[in-house]
Amino acid sequence: MTEQELRALFLAQKRFFDEGHTKPYAFRRDALRRLSMAVKSNESALLKALSADLGKPEDEAWVAEVGAVLAEARYAQGRLRQWMRPRSVPMPLLYQPSRGYVRDEPYGACLILSPWNYPLGLALTPLVSALAAGNCVMLKPSSKAPHTSREIARILTEAFLPEHVFCIEGGAHTAELLLDQGFDFIFYTGSAKVGRQVMATAARTLTPMVLELGGKSPCIVDRNLSDAHVVTAARRIVWGKFLNAGQTCVAPDYVLVHAGVKVELEAALVRAVKEFFGTDPSRSPAFGRIVNQDHYQRLTGLQAATRGRKLFGGDNHSGELYMAPAVFTDVHADDPLMQEEIFGPILPVLTVDSLASAIAFINARPKPLALYLFTDNDEAVARVLRDTASGGVCINDTALQLGPRTLPFGGVGESGMGRYHGQAGFEVFGYQRSVMRRGFRPDWKFRYPPRPKLTGFKKALLRWLG
């Protein structure tokens, strides 16, 4: 698509929105239905594309991508009328007689820039929210997942008019052209580095946006766990860490384990890796692959540079983009593994001597997208929630906080801004429009100049009435 064609399509979407086509309830509900049908009828092709791009196991790809999109669309369809209904608000006596209410209004022409690690789910889940809110959408999936990107473009072309929803493929240059168009809203998922560039571009036109970024999400293992609970904690950490070969924005990036349960946890982590993926995970149908050579080389560089002691890990295969799940212990704060988000199948384990030390370690770093805590102690839960900051928290499990549509998902600080999923997604793709309606009578004359001087009593009365 040429720059001129892109501009023409953008203006067509603006006109389509301005003509009011996307706002009625029936149109929005039908758009959600068409998206669901497009995903369902192309399920096999989408799963094959996800396997080609990331080596995703079919069951994992369905649950985390296809099924997640269908669940999001179904949830929105069932609640759309309620979400769209104007909400009455009480009006103070000073403003009576009057009526006040709040309307959720769509932004207009929206841009979604999606990442490669969950190339279907993280493209179409925000699309569900945008359609439910009544917008037109231009979606650019990641060029690093070309098979999935191609399938998304195909199914959206078949399901929607281009002036309503259009998927444009391309790399960084295409993203730059899109950002220059002047969209009414931008939704970006990806790295903090690119997120800063997107935000800087949007700032030129004061365009509202959501940034879904990442960061090093910590996992605290408290000392008070029983032996059985240590085993469960290890299994859940391994599951969350090595899902999608570690290429998950909310994966536990590192473990902070109390010295009192360190030996037990490390043994349980190794057992869990072997149980899930076997002694040779390269032959396991449940373990994925790294997205490309650049990412693979970055991860092998981290493995080569770490000063931690390897508890588990096998041979890596560059040609297959296979990196064995690896667990390192005795890792310290200045280790190369601790300087950036790992975003791969490498789990560093650090030792702390107290919960206070773990909290201080976390607070000395940028606010993470997720924080995990394994504990049997309610006081420990309260303390971590009170004394830390993160986009989300999951206690005694990992990654599952993304599932419920009733839990808004997003980051804070360097891990992002804005929330989506469920009603939060509907609300973030629009703005709240406050409406006050009054009649023409009575028309109190004391509000107009010239006014008598305000006495102390009159001020008190106004405060009470207002």
C-alpha positions as a Markdown table, in Angstrom:
| # | Residue | x | y | z |
|---|---|---|---|---|
| 1 | Met | 0.0 | 0.0 | 0.0 |
| 2 | Thr | 1.4 | 3.4 | -1.0 |
| 3 | Glu | 1.5 | 6.4 | 1.3 |
| 4 | Gln | -1.3 | 8.0 | -0.7 |
| 5 | Glu | -3.5 | 4.9 | -0.5 |
| 6 | Leu | -3.0 | 4.7 | 3.2 |
| 7 | Arg | -4.0 | 8.3 | 3.6 |
| 8 | Ala | -7.1 | 7.8 | 1.5 |
| 9 | Leu | -8.1 | 4.8 | 3.6 |
| 10 | Phe | -7.6 | 6.7 | 6.8 |
| 11 | Leu | -9.8 | 9.5 | 5.6 |
| 12 | Ala | -12.4 | 7.0 | 4.5 |
| 13 | Gln | -12.5 | 5.6 | 8.1 |
| 14 | Lys | -12.8 | 9.1 | 9.5 |
| 15 | Arg | -15.8 | 9.7 | 7.2 |
| 16 | Phe | -17.4 | 6.4 | 8.0 |
| 17 | Phe | -17.2 | 7.2 | 11.7 |
| 18 | Asp | -18.4 | 10.8 | 11.2 |
| 19 | Glu | -21.4 | 9.5 | 9.3 |
| 20 | Gly | -22.4 | 7.6 | 12.4 |
| 21 | His | -22.3 | 4.1 | 11.1 |
| 22 | Thr | -20.4 | 2.5 | 13.9 |
| 23 | Lys | -22.4 | 4.0 | 16.9 |
| 24 | Pro | -25.7 | 2.0 | 17.0 |
| 25 | Tyr | -25.9 | -1.0 | 19.3 |
| 26 | Ala | -26.9 | -3.3 | 16.5 |
| 27 | Phe | -23.9 | -2.4 | 14.3 |
| 28 | Arg | -21.5 | -2.9 | 17.2 |
| 29 | Arg | -23.0 | -6.3 | 18.2 |
| 30 | Asp | -22.9 | -7.4 | 14.6 |
| 31 | Ala | -19.3 | -6.4 | 14.3 |
| 32 | Leu | -18.4 | -8.5 | 17.3 |
| 33 | Arg | -20.4 | -11.4 | 15.9 |
| 34 | Arg | -18.6 | -11.2 | 12.6 |
| 35 | Leu | -15.2 | -11.1 | 14.3 |
| 36 | Ser | -16.1 | -14.2 | 16.3 |
| 37 | Met | -17.3 | -16.1 | 13.2 |
| 38 | Ala | -14.1 | -15.1 | 11.3 |
| 39 | Val | -11.9 | -16.5 | 14.1 |
| 40 | Lys | -14.0 | -19.7 | 14.5 |
| 41 | Ser | -14.2 | -20.5 | 10.8 |
| 42 | Asn | -10.4 | -20.0 | 10.4 |
| 43 | Glu | -9.3 | -21.6 | 13.6 |
| 44 | Ser | -7.2 | -24.3 | 11.8 |
| 45 | Ala | -5.4 | -21.8 | 9.6 |
| 46 | Leu | -4.7 | -19.5 | 12.6 |
| 47 | Leu | -3.3 | -22.4 | 14.7 |
| 48 | Lys | -1.0 | -23.4 | 11.8 |
| 49 | Ala | 0.2 | -19.8 | 11.5 |
| 50 | Leu | 1.0 | -19.6 | 15.2 |
| 51 | Ser | 2.9 | -22.8 | 15.0 |
| 52 | Ala | 4.9 | -21.6 | 12.0 |
| 53 | Asp | 5.8 | -18.3 | 13.6 |
| 54 | Leu | 6.5 | -19.4 | 17.2 |
| 55 | Gly | 6.3 | -23.2 | 17.3 |
| 56 | Lys | 3.3 | -22.9 | 19.6 |
| 57 | Pro | 1.8 | -26.2 | 20.8 |
| 58 | Glu | -1.8 | -26.4 | 19.5 |
| 59 | Asp | -3.5 | -26.6 | 22.8 |
| 60 | Glu | -1.5 | -23.7 | 24.2 |
| 61 | Ala | -2.1 | -21.6 | 21.1 |
| 62 | Trp | -5.9 | -22.2 | 21.3 |
| 63 | Val | -6.2 | -21.4 | 25.0 |
| 64 | Ala | -4.0 | -18.3 | 25.0 |
| 65 | Glu | -4.9 | -16.9 | 21.6 |
| 66 | Val | -7.9 | -18.3 | 19.7 |
| 67 | Gly | -9.9 | -19.1 | 22.8 |
| 68 | Ala | -9.0 | -15.9 | 24.5 |
| 69 | Val | -10.3 | -13.8 | 21.6 |
| 70 | Leu | -13.5 | -15.7 | 21.4 |
| 71 | Ala | -14.1 | -15.4 | 25.1 |
| 72 | Glu | -13.4 | -11.6 | 25.0 |
| 73 | Ala | -15.9 | -11.2 | 22.1 |
| 74 | Arg | -18.5 | -13.3 | 23.8 |
| 75 | Tyr | -18.2 | -11.4 | 27.0 |
| 76 | Ala | -18.5 | -8.1 | 25.2 |
| 77 | Gln | -21.5 | -9.2 | 23.2 |
| 78 | Gly | -23.4 | -10.3 | 26.3 |
| 79 | Arg | -22.8 | -7.0 | 28.1 |
| 80 | Leu | -22.7 | -4.4 | 25.4 |
| 81 | Arg | -26.2 | -3.0 | 25.8 |
| 82 | Gln | -25.5 | -2.5 | 29.6 |
| 83 | Trp | -22.1 | -0.8 | 28.9 |
| 84 | Met | -23.6 | 1.6 | 26.3 |
| 85 | Arg | -26.5 | 2.7 | 28.6 |
| 86 | Pro | -26.0 | 6.3 | 29.9 |
| 87 | Arg | -25.4 | 6.4 | 33.6 |
| 88 | Ser | -27.5 | 8.8 | 35.6 |
| 89 | Val | -25.7 | 10.7 | 38.4 |
| 90 | Pro | -27.2 | 12.7 | 41.3 |
| 91 | Met | -27.3 | 16.4 | 41.0 |
| 92 | Pro | -26.7 | 18.7 | 44.0 |
| 93 | Leu | -29.6 | 20.9 | 45.3 |
| 94 | Leu | -27.8 | 24.1 | 44.0 |
| 95 | Tyr | -28.3 | 22.9 | 40.4 |
| 96 | Gln | -31.9 | 21.8 | 40.7 |
| 97 | Pro | -34.1 | 21.3 | 38.8 |
| 98 | Ser | -31.7 | 19.4 | 36.5 |
| 99 | Arg | -30.7 | 16.0 | 35.3 |
| 100 | Gly | -27.2 | 14.6 | 34.9 |
| 101 | Tyr | -25.8 | 11.6 | 33.2 |
| 102 | Val | -22.6 | 10.2 | 31.6 |
| 103 | Arg | -22.3 | 8.8 | 28.1 |
| 104 | Asp | -19.5 | 6.6 | 26.9 |
| 105 | Glu | -18.5 | 7.9 | 23.5 |
| 106 | Pro | -16.2 | 6.3 | 20.9 |
| 107 | Tyr | -13.0 | 8.1 | 19.9 |
| 108 | Gly | -13.3 | 7.6 | 16.2 |
| 109 | Ala | -10.5 | 6.3 | 14.0 |
| 110 | Cys | -8.2 | 4.1 | 16.2 |
| 111 | Leu | -4.8 | 2.6 | 15.6 |
| 112 | Ile | -3.8 | -0.7 | 17.1 |
| 113 | Leu | -0.1 | -1.7 | 17.0 |
| 114 | Ser | 0.3 | -5.3 | 18.2 |
| 115 | Pro | 3.3 | -7.5 | 19.1 |
| 116 | Trp | 4.7 | -10.8 | 17.9 |
| 117 | Asn | 4.7 | -12.9 | 21.0 |
| 118 | Tyr | 0.9 | -13.5 | 21.1 |
| 119 | Pro | 0.3 | -12.2 | 17.6 |
| 120 | Leu | -3.3 | -13.2 | 17.4 |
| 121 | Gly | -4.5 | -12.6 | 20.9 |
| 122 | Leu | -2.8 | -9.3 | 21.4 |
| 123 | Ala | -4.1 | -8.0 | 18.1 |
| 124 | Leu | -7.7 | -9.1 | 18.2 |
| 125 | Thr | -8.4 | -8.7 | 21.9 |
| 126 | Pro | -8.0 | -4.9 | 21.8 |
| 127 | Leu | -9.9 | -5.0 | 18.5 |
| 128 | Val | -12.9 | -6.5 | 20.4 |
| 129 | Ser | -12.8 | -3.5 | 22.8 |
| 130 | Ala | -12.5 | -1.0 | 20.0 |
| 131 | Leu | -15.4 | -2.4 | 18.1 |
| 132 | Ala | -17.6 | -2.7 | 21.2 |
| 133 | Ala | -16.9 | 1.0 | 21.9 |
| 134 | Gly | -18.0 | 2.0 | 18.4 |
| 135 | Asn | -14.8 | 2.9 | 16.6 |
| 136 | Cys | -13.2 | 2.4 | 13.2 |
| 137 | Val | -9.9 | 0.6 | 13.5 |
| 138 | Met | -6.7 | 0.2 | 11.5 |
| 139 | Leu | -4.6 | -2.7 | 12.9 |
| 140 | Lys | -0.9 | -3.3 | 12.2 |
| 141 | Pro | 0.2 | -6.7 | 13.5 |
| 142 | Ser | 3.9 | -7.4 | 14.0 |
| 143 | Ser | 6.0 | -8.3 | 10.9 |
| 144 | Lys | 8.0 | -10.6 | 13.1 |
| 145 | Ala | 5.1 | -13.1 | 13.1 |
| 146 | Pro | 4.4 | -13.0 | 9.3 |
| 147 | His | 2.3 | -16.1 | 9.0 |
| 148 | Thr | -0.2 | -15.0 | 11.7 |
| 149 | Ser | -0.1 | -11.4 | 10.4 |
| 150 | Arg | -1.0 | -12.6 | 6.9 |
| 151 | Glu | -3.9 | -14.7 | 8.3 |
| 152 | Ile | -5.2 | -11.8 | 10.4 |
| 153 | Ala | -5.2 | -9.5 | 7.3 |
| 154 | Arg | -7.1 | -12.1 | 5.3 |
| 155 | Ile | -9.8 | -12.8 | 7.8 |
| 156 | Leu | -10.4 | -9.2 | 8.6 |
| 157 | Thr | -10.6 | -8.3 | 4.9 |
| 158 | Glu | -13.3 | -11.0 | 4.5 |
| 159 | Ala | -15.2 | -10.0 | 7.5 |
| 160 | Phe | -15.2 | -6.1 | 7.4 |
| 161 | Leu | -15.5 | -3.2 | 5.1 |
| 162 | Pro | -12.1 | -1.5 | 4.9 |
| 163 | Glu | -13.5 | 1.8 | 6.0 |
| 164 | His | -14.6 | 0.1 | 9.3 |
| 165 | Val | -11.7 | -2.3 | 10.0 |
| 166 | Phe | -8.5 | -2.8 | 8.0 |
| 167 | Cys | -5.3 | -4.7 | 8.7 |
| 168 | Ile | -2.2 | -3.3 | 7.2 |
| 169 | Glu | 1.0 | -5.4 | 7.1 |
| 170 | Gly | 4.5 | -4.0 | 7.2 |
| 171 | Gly | 7.4 | -3.2 | 9.4 |
| 172 | Ala | 8.8 | -0.1 | 11.2 |
| 173 | His | 8.3 | 2.2 | 8.2 |
| 174 | Thr | 4.7 | 1.3 | 7.9 |
| 175 | Ala | 4.2 | 2.0 | 11.6 |
| 176 | Glu | 5.8 | 5.4 | 11.2 |
| 177 | Leu | 3.5 | 6.2 | 8.3 |
| 178 | Leu | 0.5 | 5.2 | 10.4 |
| 179 | Leu | 1.5 | 7.2 | 13.4 |
| 180 | Asp | 1.7 | 10.3 | 11.1 |
| 181 | Gln | -1.9 | 10.0 | 10.0 |
| 182 | Gly | -3.5 | 11.7 | 13.0 |
| 183 | Phe | -5.6 | 8.9 | 14.6 |
| 184 | Asp | -8.0 | 9.8 | 17.3 |
| 185 | Phe | -6.6 | 7.0 | 19.6 |
| 186 | Ile | -3.6 | 4.7 | 19.7 |
| 187 | Phe | -3.3 | 1.3 | 21.4 |
| 188 | Tyr | 0.3 | 0.0 | 21.4 |
| 189 | Thr | 1.6 | -3.3 | 22.8 |
| 190 | Gly | 5.3 | -4.0 | 22.8 |
| 191 | Ser | 8.7 | -2.9 | 24.2 |
| 192 | Ala | 9.2 | 0.2 | 26.3 |
| 193 | Lys | 11.8 | 1.5 | 23.8 |
| 194 | Val | 9.3 | 1.6 | 21.0 |
| 195 | Gly | 6.6 | 2.7 | 23.3 |
| 196 | Arg | 8.5 | 5.9 | 24.1 |
| 197 | Gln | 8.8 | 6.6 | 20.4 |
| 198 | Val | 5.0 | 6.0 | 19.9 |
| 199 | Met | 4.2 | 8.3 | 22.8 |
| 200 | Ala | 6.5 | 11.1 | 21.5 |
| 201 | Thr | 4.8 | 11.0 | 18.1 |
| 202 | Ala | 1.3 | 11.0 | 19.7 |
| 203 | Ala | 2.3 | 13.9 | 21.9 |
| 204 | Arg | 2.6 | 16.2 | 18.8 |
| 205 | Thr | -1.1 | 16.0 | 18.3 |
| 206 | Leu | -2.1 | 15.3 | 22.0 |
| 207 | Thr | -3.5 | 11.9 | 20.9 |
| 208 | Pro | -4.8 | 9.8 | 23.8 |
| 209 | Met | -3.2 | 6.3 | 24.0 |
| 210 | Val | -2.7 | 3.1 | 25.9 |
| 211 | Leu | 0.8 | 1.6 | 26.2 |
| 212 | Glu | 0.9 | -2.1 | 27.2 |
| 213 | Leu | 4.6 | -2.6 | 27.8 |
| 214 | Gly | 6.6 | -5.1 | 29.9 |
| 215 | Gly | 9.4 | -5.2 | 32.4 |
| 216 | Lys | 11.0 | -7.6 | 34.8 |
| 217 | Ser | 8.1 | -9.2 | 36.7 |
| 218 | Pro | 9.3 | -10.5 | 40.1 |
| 219 | Cys | 8.2 | -13.7 | 41.9 |
| 220 | Ile | 8.6 | -13.8 | 45.6 |
| 221 | Val | 8.6 | -17.2 | 47.4 |
| 222 | Asp | 8.1 | -16.6 | 51.1 |
| 223 | Arg | 9.7 | -18.7 | 53.9 |
| 224 | Asn | 6.5 | -19.9 | 55.5 |
| 225 | Leu | 5.4 | -22.4 | 52.8 |
| 226 | Ser | 4.9 | -26.0 | 53.7 |
| 227 | Asp | 6.9 | -28.6 | 51.7 |
| 228 | Ala | 3.8 | -29.5 | 49.6 |
| 229 | His | 3.1 | -25.8 | 48.9 |
| 230 | Val | 6.8 | -25.3 | 47.8 |
| 231 | Val | 6.2 | -28.1 | 45.2 |
| 232 | Thr | 3.0 | -26.4 | 44.0 |
| 233 | Ala | 4.7 | -23.0 | 43.8 |
| 234 | Ala | 7.5 | -24.5 | 41.7 |
| 235 | Arg | 5.1 | -26.1 | 39.3 |
| 236 | Arg | 3.2 | -22.9 | 38.8 |
| 237 | Ile | 6.3 | -20.8 | 38.4 |
| 238 | Val | 7.7 | -23.2 | 35.8 |
| 239 | Trp | 4.3 | -23.2 | 34.0 |
| 240 | Gly | 4.1 | -19.4 | 33.9 |
| 241 | Lys | 7.8 | -18.9 | 33.0 |
| 242 | Phe | 8.1 | -21.3 | 30.1 |
| 243 | Leu | 4.7 | -20.7 | 28.6 |
| 244 | Asn | 5.4 | -19.7 | 24.9 |
| 245 | Ala | 9.1 | -20.4 | 25.6 |
| 246 | Gly | 9.2 | -17.6 | 28.1 |
| 247 | Gln | 8.1 | -15.0 | 25.5 |
| 248 | Thr | 5.2 | -13.7 | 27.6 |
| 249 | Cys | 5.0 | -10.1 | 29.0 |
| 250 | Val | 3.7 | -11.3 | 32.4 |
| 251 | Ala | 6.0 | -14.3 | 32.8 |
| 252 | Pro | 7.9 | -14.4 | 36.1 |
| 253 | Asp | 11.2 | -12.8 | 35.0 |
| 254 | Tyr | 13.1 | -13.8 | 38.2 |
| 255 | Val | 12.5 | -15.5 | 41.5 |
| 256 | Leu | 13.3 | -14.0 | 44.9 |
| 257 | Val | 13.3 | -17.0 | 47.3 |
| 258 | His | 13.8 | -16.9 | 51.0 |
| 259 | Ala | 17.0 | -18.7 | 52.1 |
| 260 | Gly | 15.0 | -21.0 | 54.3 |
| 261 | Val | 13.2 | -22.7 | 51.4 |
| 262 | Lys | 15.8 | -22.1 | 48.6 |
| 263 | Val | 17.1 | -25.7 | 48.4 |
| 264 | Glu | 13.6 | -27.2 | 48.4 |
| 265 | Leu | 12.3 | -24.7 | 45.8 |
| 266 | Glu | 15.3 | -25.2 | 43.4 |
| 267 | Ala | 14.9 | -29.0 | 43.5 |
| 268 | Ala | 11.2 | -28.7 | 42.9 |
| 269 | Leu | 11.8 | -26.3 | 40.0 |
| 270 | Val | 14.1 | -28.8 | 38.3 |
| 271 | Arg | 11.6 | -31.6 | 38.9 |
| 272 | Ala | 8.8 | -29.6 | 37.4 |
| 273 | Val | 10.8 | -28.7 | 34.2 |
| 274 | Lys | 11.5 | -32.4 | 33.7 |
| 275 | Glu | 8.0 | -33.4 | 34.4 |
| 276 | Phe | 6.5 | -30.9 | 32.0 |
| 277 | Phe | 9.0 | -31.2 | 29.1 |
| 278 | Gly | 11.1 | -34.3 | 29.7 |
| 279 | Thr | 14.8 | -34.5 | 30.0 |
| 280 | Asp | 15.1 | -33.4 | 26.4 |
| 281 | Pro | 12.6 | -30.5 | 26.0 |
| 282 | Ser | 13.6 | -30.2 | 22.3 |
| 283 | Arg | 11.5 | -33.3 | 21.6 |
| 284 | Ser | 8.5 | -32.1 | 23.7 |
| 285 | Pro | 5.4 | -31.2 | 21.9 |
| 286 | Ala | 4.6 | -28.8 | 24.8 |
| 287 | Phe | 7.6 | -26.5 | 24.4 |
| 288 | Gly | 7.7 | -23.7 | 21.8 |
| 289 | Arg | 10.4 | -22.0 | 19.9 |
| 290 | Ile | 12.1 | -18.5 | 19.8 |
| 291 | Val | 10.6 | -16.1 | 17.3 |
| 292 | Asn | 13.7 | -15.3 | 15.2 |
| 293 | Gln | 17.5 | -15.3 | 15.1 |
| 294 | Asp | 18.0 | -11.9 | 16.5 |
| 295 | His | 16.0 | -12.8 | 19.6 |
| 296 | Tyr | 17.7 | -16.1 | 19.8 |
| 297 | Gln | 21.2 | -14.6 | 19.7 |
| 298 | Arg | 20.3 | -12.0 | 22.4 |
| 299 | Leu | 19.2 | -14.8 | 24.7 |
| 300 | Thr | 22.2 | -17.0 | 24.1 |
| 301 | Gly | 24.4 | -14.0 | 24.8 |
| 302 | Leu | 22.6 | -13.6 | 28.2 |
| 303 | Gln | 23.2 | -17.2 | 29.0 |
| 304 | Ala | 26.9 | -17.0 | 28.1 |
| 305 | Ala | 27.4 | -13.9 | 30.2 |
| 306 | Thr | 25.6 | -14.9 | 33.4 |
| 307 | Arg | 27.6 | -15.7 | 36.5 |
| 308 | Gly | 24.8 | -17.8 | 37.9 |
| 309 | Arg | 25.1 | -21.6 | 38.4 |
| 310 | Lys | 23.0 | -23.6 | 36.0 |
| 311 | Leu | 20.6 | -26.0 | 37.7 |
| 312 | Phe | 18.9 | -27.2 | 34.5 |
| 313 | Gly | 19.4 | -26.6 | 30.8 |
| 314 | Gly | 20.4 | -28.4 | 27.7 |
| 315 | Asp | 21.8 | -27.8 | 24.3 |
| 316 | Asn | 20.4 | -25.1 | 22.2 |
| 317 | His | 19.8 | -25.4 | 18.4 |
| 318 | Ser | 20.1 | -22.3 | 16.4 |
| 319 | Gly | 18.7 | -23.7 | 13.2 |
| 320 | Glu | 15.5 | -24.8 | 14.9 |
| 321 | Leu | 15.3 | -21.6 | 17.0 |
| 322 | Tyr | 15.2 | -24.0 | 20.0 |
| 323 | Met | 16.4 | -22.8 | 23.4 |
| 324 | Ala | 16.3 | -25.2 | 26.2 |
| 325 | Pro | 14.4 | -24.1 | 29.4 |
| 326 | Ala | 17.2 | -23.1 | 31.8 |
| 327 | Val | 17.2 | -22.4 | 35.6 |
| 328 | Phe | 20.1 | -20.5 | 37.1 |
| 329 | Thr | 20.8 | -20.1 | 40.9 |
| 330 | Asp | 23.1 | -17.9 | 42.9 |
| 331 | Val | 22.3 | -15.0 | 40.6 |
| 332 | His | 23.0 | -11.5 | 41.9 |
| 333 | Ala | 21.6 | -8.1 | 41.3 |
| 334 | Asp | 24.5 | -7.0 | 39.0 |
| 335 | Asp | 24.3 | -10.2 | 36.8 |
| 336 | Pro | 23.6 | -9.7 | 33.1 |
| 337 | Leu | 20.4 | -11.6 | 33.5 |
| 338 | Met | 19.1 | -8.9 | 35.8 |
| 339 | Gln | 19.8 | -5.9 | 33.6 |
| 340 | Glu | 16.9 | -6.2 | 31.1 |
| 341 | Glu | 13.6 | -8.1 | 30.6 |
| 342 | Ile | 14.7 | -11.7 | 29.7 |
| 343 | Phe | 11.6 | -12.5 | 27.5 |
| 344 | Gly | 12.8 | -16.1 | 27.0 |
| 345 | Pro | 13.1 | -19.5 | 28.7 |
| 346 | Ile | 15.8 | -18.5 | 31.3 |
| 347 | Leu | 14.8 | -18.3 | 35.0 |
| 348 | Pro | 17.2 | -16.7 | 37.4 |
| 349 | Val | 16.8 | -17.5 | 41.1 |
| 350 | Leu | 18.1 | -14.9 | 43.7 |
| 351 | Thr | 18.2 | -15.5 | 47.4 |
| 352 | Val | 16.8 | -13.0 | 50.0 |
| 353 | Asp | 16.9 | -13.2 | 53.8 |
| 354 | Ser | 13.6 | -11.6 | 54.5 |
| 355 | Leu | 10.3 | -10.4 | 52.9 |
| 356 | Ala | 11.6 | -6.8 | 53.6 |
| 357 | Ser | 14.7 | -7.5 | 51.5 |
| 358 | Ala | 12.5 | -8.8 | 48.6 |
| 359 | Ile | 10.3 | -5.7 | 48.7 |
| 360 | Ala | 13.3 | -3.4 | 48.8 |
| 361 | Phe | 14.8 | -5.2 | 45.8 |
| 362 | Ile | 11.6 | -4.8 | 43.8 |
| 363 | Asn | 11.2 | -1.1 | 44.7 |
| 364 | Ala | 14.8 | -0.3 | 43.6 |
| 365 | Arg | 13.7 | -1.1 | 40.1 |
| 366 | Pro | 11.1 | 0.2 | 37.6 |
| 367 | Lys | 7.5 | -0.8 | 38.4 |
| 368 | Pro | 6.8 | -4.2 | 36.8 |
| 369 | Leu | 3.8 | -5.3 | 34.8 |
| 370 | Ala | 3.1 | -8.2 | 37.1 |
| 371 | Leu | 4.2 | -9.2 | 40.6 |
| 372 | Tyr | 3.9 | -12.8 | 42.0 |
| 373 | Leu | 3.9 | -13.8 | 45.6 |
| 374 | Phe | 3.8 | -17.4 | 47.0 |
| 375 | Thr | 2.9 | -17.4 | 50.7 |
| 376 | Asp | 0.6 | -18.9 | 53.3 |
| 377 | Asn | 0.7 | -15.7 | 55.4 |
| 378 | Asp | -2.0 | -13.1 | 55.1 |
| 379 | Glu | 0.2 | -10.5 | 56.7 |
| 380 | Ala | 2.8 | -11.0 | 54.0 |
| 381 | Val | 0.1 | -10.5 | 51.3 |
| 382 | Ala | -1.0 | -7.3 | 52.9 |
| 383 | Arg | 2.6 | -6.0 | 53.2 |
| 384 | Val | 3.5 | -6.7 | 49.6 |
| 385 | Leu | 0.3 | -5.1 | 48.3 |
| 386 | Arg | 0.9 | -2.1 | 50.6 |
| 387 | Asp | 4.6 | -1.5 | 50.0 |
| 388 | Thr | 5.1 | -2.3 | 46.3 |
| 389 | Ala | 3.6 | -1.1 | 43.0 |
| 390 | Ser | 2.9 | -3.1 | 39.8 |
| 391 | Gly | 0.4 | -3.3 | 37.0 |
| 392 | Gly | -1.2 | -6.5 | 38.5 |
| 393 | Val | -0.6 | -9.0 | 41.3 |
| 394 | Cys | -1.2 | -12.8 | 41.4 |
| 395 | Ile | -0.9 | -14.5 | 44.7 |
| 396 | Asn | 0.0 | -18.2 | 44.8 |
| 397 | Asp | 0.0 | -18.6 | 41.0 |
| 398 | Thr | 1.4 | -17.0 | 37.9 |
| 399 | Ala | 0.0 | -15.4 | 34.7 |
| 400 | Leu | -3.6 | -16.4 | 35.4 |
| 401 | Gln | -4.6 | -12.8 | 36.3 |
| 402 | Leu | -4.9 | -12.2 | 32.5 |
| 403 | Gly | -7.8 | -14.6 | 32.2 |
| 404 | Pro | -10.8 | -13.0 | 34.0 |
| 405 | Arg | -12.5 | -10.3 | 31.9 |
| 406 | Thr | -13.6 | -8.7 | 35.2 |
| 407 | Leu | -9.9 | -7.8 | 36.0 |
| 408 | Pro | -8.6 | -4.8 | 34.1 |
| 409 | Phe | -5.1 | -5.5 | 32.7 |
| 410 | Gly | -2.3 | -3.0 | 32.2 |
| 411 | Gly | 0.9 | -1.6 | 33.5 |
| 412 | Val | 2.2 | 1.3 | 35.6 |
| 413 | Gly | 5.2 | 3.5 | 35.1 |
| 414 | Glu | 7.6 | 1.9 | 32.7 |
| 415 | Ser | 5.4 | -1.1 | 32.3 |
| 416 | Gly | 2.7 | 0.9 | 30.6 |
| 417 | Met | -0.4 | 3.0 | 31.1 |
| 418 | Gly | -4.1 | 2.3 | 30.6 |
| 419 | Arg | -6.2 | -0.8 | 31.2 |
| 420 | Tyr | -8.2 | -3.1 | 29.0 |
| 421 | His | -10.1 | -6.5 | 29.0 |
| 422 | Gly | -13.9 | -6.6 | 29.5 |
| 423 | Gln | -15.6 | -3.3 | 30.5 |
| 424 | Ala | -12.2 | -1.7 | 31.1 |
| 425 | Gly | -11.4 | -2.2 | 27.4 |
| 426 | Phe | -14.8 | -0.8 | 26.3 |
| 427 | Glu | -14.1 | 2.3 | 28.4 |
| 428 | Val | -10.5 | 2.9 | 27.4 |
| 429 | Phe | -11.4 | 3.0 | 23.7 |
| 430 | Gly | -13.7 | 5.9 | 24.4 |
| 431 | Tyr | -14.2 | 8.9 | 26.6 |
| 432 | Gln | -16.8 | 9.8 | 29.2 |
| 433 | Arg | -19.1 | 12.6 | 28.1 |
| 434 | Ser | -20.8 | 14.4 | 30.9 |
| 435 | Val | -24.3 | 15.8 | 30.2 |
| 436 | Met | -26.4 | 18.2 | 32.2 |
| 437 | Arg | -29.9 | 19.0 | 31.2 |
| 438 | Arg | -32.1 | 21.8 | 32.6 |
| 439 | Gly | -35.4 | 23.4 | 31.8 |
| 440 | Phe | -36.0 | 27.1 | 31.3 |
| 441 | Arg | -37.9 | 27.6 | 34.6 |
| 442 | Pro | -37.3 | 28.7 | 37.3 |
| 443 | Asp | -34.7 | 31.2 | 36.2 |
| 444 | Trp | -33.3 | 32.6 | 39.5 |
| 445 | Lys | -32.2 | 36.2 | 39.2 |
| 446 | Phe | -29.7 | 36.1 | 42.0 |
| 447 | Arg | -27.2 | 34.1 | 39.8 |
| 448 | Tyr | -26.8 | 37.1 | 37.4 |
| 449 | Pro | -25.0 | 40.4 | 38.0 |
| 450 | Pro | -25.3 | 42.7 | 39.7 |
| 451 | Arg | -25.3 | 40.4 | 42.7 |
| 452 | Pro | -25.5 | 41.3 | 46.4 |
| 453 | Lys | -22.3 | 40.8 | 48.4 |
| 454 | Leu | -21.7 | 37.2 | 49.6 |
| 455 | Thr | -22.0 | 37.0 | 53.4 |
| 456 | Gly | -20.6 | 34.3 | 55.5 |
| 457 | Phe | -24.1 | 32.7 | 55.8 |
| 458 | Lys | -24.6 | 32.8 | 52.0 |
| 459 | Lys | -21.2 | 31.1 | 51.5 |
| 460 | Ala | -22.1 | 28.4 | 54.0 |
| 461 | Leu | -25.5 | 27.9 | 52.3 |
| 462 | Leu | -23.9 | 27.6 | 48.8 |
| 463 | Arg | -21.4 | 25.1 | 50.1 |
| 464 | Trp | -24.3 | 23.1 | 51.6 |
| 465 | Leu | -26.4 | 23.3 | 48.5 |
| 466 | Gly | -23.5 | 22.4 | 46.2 |
